[in-house]
């Protein structure tokens, strides 16, 4: 059995500061102007821009390697199979999974969490069992559990967000009991940017006999993730938030869990044998990958992971931390602006509201200055309710952002305020 260690690239790379001026040239989208201004892209929590290596790899794969994977014996199919399985191994290295076969390639985080809900949870939850989530979850880590609870008679319980804008392990444990079967929580909030104490909550959940599913959508592009160190049971993420193609991502789960889980889709590629009387299933991960896989997407995702790992996590994190410190100061200098959450807890995501200006108006006006941010409820309506707002604006950073980007945002916000107040 292949045991992978964290890729050598991120252990050795990253001792130097990130050369942002140079790496910005890797992202062709940054070369454009929007409404006459150079693009300032601060909507990375929604989706990230793609480096040329990923774009070229995807184009080259479609140009010459466009076979189907795990199907035919010809050369193109062989190459496709290799690309798919190399991508699986690359995801395993990203997450420090025990082995590549613990990685199910999915369409993204939503797809991965729904797989856990409709397979593991549908099979294992009984009336009266409890699923614990937190108040800050993205709808992708809420709606699937709500449905599954309705279908099985289980109960959804919620860990509140504390007044300091984070989730505490004690508050989670206070809601765990003998009926808790699953704790599902974000690694990093897509609104407040806080990192949840996943390892600690996992330890306590396991003491109560519950499994833990982690929504890693906002973590994987910004910090090294080690599922073995976290101790969790399921980990989901999306490729497009990690500079990879849309429609890609993965679910990692411990092998014994995957082996016990039924498939949720039937079709080609997921079977061992089929007759009119009976079908037997392939072992995981193929059991969960019915139909033609997104081979080219997986290949692009592997290239994206390679790109980020080669930069090195320590350099990347230092850069994004510097951006956040700068952003907290820059946003504080904008009259009437209130930043949500607590200083020192934000990871590459900073959300805010402005006196008497609707977030959509903020978003529209800063776009006129070429600044792309996200506005709305961020698919976290219960959290909006907790914060006492209907919507907010959010700036989110990636490795190519600069202090100048942050200054451009602050300047555009000042203009918006002058226009609208
Ligand atoms: N969880 C979180 C925390 C997210 O930020 C997002 C994307 N906004 C998702 C889940 C869903 O990701 P996707 O739409 O790529 O499946």
Boltz pocket constraint, residues with backbone or C-beta under 6 A from the ligand:
constraints:
  - pocket:
      binder: B
      contacts: [[A, 45], [A, 46], [A, 107], [A, 108], [A, 109], [A, 110], [A, 111], [A, 138], [A, 140], [A, 141], [A, 186], [A, 188], [A, 189], [A, 190], [A, 215], [A, 217], [A, 218], [A, 238], [A, 378], [A, 379]]
      max_distance: 6.0
